[in-house]
Amino acid sequence: MDILKASEVFEIAIKIEENGEAFYRKTANKGDKQFKQIFEWLADEEVKHKATFEKMLSKVEDYKPAESYPGEYFAYMRSYADRLIFTPDKLEKEISKIADKNDAIEFAIQREIESILYYIEVKSLVPEGQRGEIDKIINEERRHYLKLVDLKKH
């Protein structure tokens, strides 16, 4: 298993946000006007998150979390990220499985949950002074989740 570097944690976060934006833009037309507005807003939010991570990547410092063996934590993050990141082909395949608005919402809800969990893990890899930025993104992802759950109810 490859060992992950601290900078790669942010590169993965950037890719997660890019994938989220692509998903939301490509599926925005699978529902009514409200659905489209929410999915376009979510895509725009992903762009903002990407910019935050790019800024953090430019300031990344080497960080050594407490580990049982060298590379343990970053190996874990690599494994976790491999499950989260979609290659363009895999993303297209997943989107092609979405038959309707409900499928799109359910897929989006799951992606938001997975992103929240990833960012909770990422938080321990950044300097103390940057953790507030990660908290902001986690809270925004939680708002996205709640907005999607609300959309699913209506």
C-alpha positions as CSV (number, residue, x, y, z in Angstrom):
1,M,0.0,0.0,0.0
2,D,1.3,3.4,-0.9
3,I,2.1,5.8,1.9
4,L,0.4,9.2,1.7
5,K,2.2,12.5,2.2
6,A,0.6,15.4,4.1
7,S,0.3,17.4,0.8
8,E,-1.6,14.6,-0.8
9,V,-4.3,14.8,1.9
10,F,-5.1,18.3,0.5
11,E,-4.8,17.1,-3.1
12,I,-7.3,14.4,-2.3
13,A,-9.6,16.9,-0.7
14,I,-9.3,19.1,-3.8
15,K,-10.2,16.1,-6.0
16,I,-13.2,15.2,-3.8
17,E,-14.5,18.8,-4.3
18,E,-13.9,18.6,-8.0
19,N,-15.8,15.4,-8.2
20,G,-18.6,16.9,-6.2
21,E,-18.8,19.9,-8.4
22,A,-18.9,17.6,-11.6
23,F,-21.6,15.4,-10.1
24,Y,-23.8,18.3,-9.0
25,R,-23.5,20.1,-12.4
26,K,-24.1,16.9,-14.4
27,T,-27.2,15.9,-12.4
28,A,-28.8,19.3,-11.9
29,N,-31.2,18.7,-14.8
30,K,-32.6,15.4,-13.4
31,G,-35.2,17.2,-11.3
32,D,-37.5,20.1,-11.0
33,K,-36.6,23.8,-10.7
34,Q,-35.9,23.6,-6.9
35,F,-33.7,20.5,-7.4
36,K,-31.8,22.3,-10.2
37,Q,-31.2,25.4,-8.0
38,I,-30.0,23.4,-5.1
39,F,-27.7,21.2,-7.1
40,E,-26.2,24.3,-8.9
41,W,-25.7,25.9,-5.5
42,L,-24.0,22.7,-4.2
43,A,-21.7,22.8,-7.2
44,D,-20.8,26.4,-6.5
45,E,-20.1,25.4,-2.8
46,E,-17.7,22.7,-3.9
47,V,-15.8,25.3,-5.9
48,K,-15.4,27.4,-2.8
49,H,-14.2,24.4,-0.8
50,K,-11.7,23.5,-3.5
51,A,-10.2,27.0,-3.3
52,T,-9.9,26.7,0.5
53,F,-8.0,23.4,0.2
54,E,-5.8,24.9,-2.6
55,K,-4.9,27.7,-0.2
56,M,-4.1,25.3,2.6
57,L,-2.1,23.1,0.2
58,S,0.1,26.1,-0.6
59,K,0.9,26.4,3.1
60,V,1.1,22.7,4.0
61,E,3.6,21.9,6.7
62,D,5.1,18.5,7.4
63,Y,3.0,16.8,10.1
64,K,3.7,13.6,11.9
65,P,0.6,12.2,13.6
66,A,1.0,9.7,16.4
67,E,1.2,6.3,14.8
68,S,1.7,2.6,15.8
69,Y,4.2,2.3,12.9
70,P,5.7,4.8,10.4
71,G,3.2,5.7,7.7
72,E,0.2,4.1,9.4
73,Y,-2.0,7.1,9.4
74,F,-1.3,8.2,5.9
75,A,-1.8,4.6,4.6
76,Y,-5.2,4.7,6.3
77,M,-6.0,8.1,4.6
78,R,-4.9,6.7,1.2
79,S,-7.1,3.7,1.6
80,Y,-10.1,5.9,2.7
81,A,-9.5,8.4,-0.1
82,D,-9.3,5.6,-2.8
83,R,-12.9,4.8,-1.9
84,L,-14.0,8.4,-2.1
85,I,-12.3,9.6,-5.3
86,F,-13.9,8.9,-8.6
87,T,-11.9,8.9,-11.8
88,P,-13.7,10.6,-14.6
89,D,-14.8,7.2,-16.0
90,K,-16.0,6.0,-12.6
91,L,-17.8,9.2,-12.0
92,E,-19.6,8.9,-15.4
93,K,-20.5,5.3,-14.6
94,E,-22.0,6.3,-11.2
95,I,-23.9,9.2,-12.8
96,S,-25.3,6.9,-15.5
97,K,-26.8,4.7,-12.8
98,I,-28.9,7.6,-11.5
99,A,-32.3,7.3,-13.0
100,D,-34.2,10.1,-11.4
101,K,-34.2,12.9,-8.8
102,N,-34.4,10.5,-5.9
103,D,-31.4,8.5,-7.0
104,A,-29.4,11.7,-7.4
105,I,-30.4,13.0,-4.0
106,E,-29.6,9.7,-2.3
107,F,-26.2,9.5,-4.1
108,A,-25.4,13.1,-3.0
109,I,-26.4,12.4,0.6
110,Q,-24.0,9.5,0.7
111,R,-21.2,11.6,-0.8
112,E,-21.7,14.4,1.7
113,I,-21.5,11.9,4.6
114,E,-18.3,10.4,3.2
115,S,-16.8,13.8,2.7
116,I,-17.7,14.9,6.3
117,L,-15.9,11.8,7.6
118,Y,-12.9,12.4,5.5
119,Y,-12.6,16.0,6.6
120,I,-12.9,15.0,10.2
121,E,-9.9,12.8,9.7
122,V,-8.0,15.5,7.7
123,K,-8.5,17.9,10.6
124,S,-5.9,16.1,12.7
125,L,-3.3,16.5,9.8
126,V,-3.3,20.2,9.7
127,P,-1.6,22.7,12.0
128,E,-3.7,23.9,14.9
129,G,-4.1,27.4,13.3
130,Q,-5.8,25.8,10.2
131,R,-8.2,23.5,11.9
132,G,-10.9,26.2,12.1
133,E,-11.0,26.3,8.3
134,I,-11.5,22.5,8.2
135,D,-14.3,22.9,10.8
136,K,-16.0,25.5,8.6
137,I,-15.9,23.1,5.6
138,I,-17.3,20.2,7.8
139,N,-20.1,22.5,8.9
140,E,-20.9,23.5,5.4
141,E,-20.9,19.8,4.3
142,R,-23.3,19.2,7.2
143,R,-25.6,22.0,5.9
144,H,-25.4,20.4,2.4
145,Y,-26.4,17.1,3.9
146,L,-29.4,18.7,5.7
147,K,-30.5,20.5,2.6
148,L,-30.4,17.3,0.6
149,V,-32.4,15.4,3.3
150,D,-34.9,18.2,3.2
151,L,-35.1,18.1,-0.6
152,K,-35.7,14.4,-0.4
153,K,-38.7,14.9,1.9
154,H,-40.4,17.2,-0.6
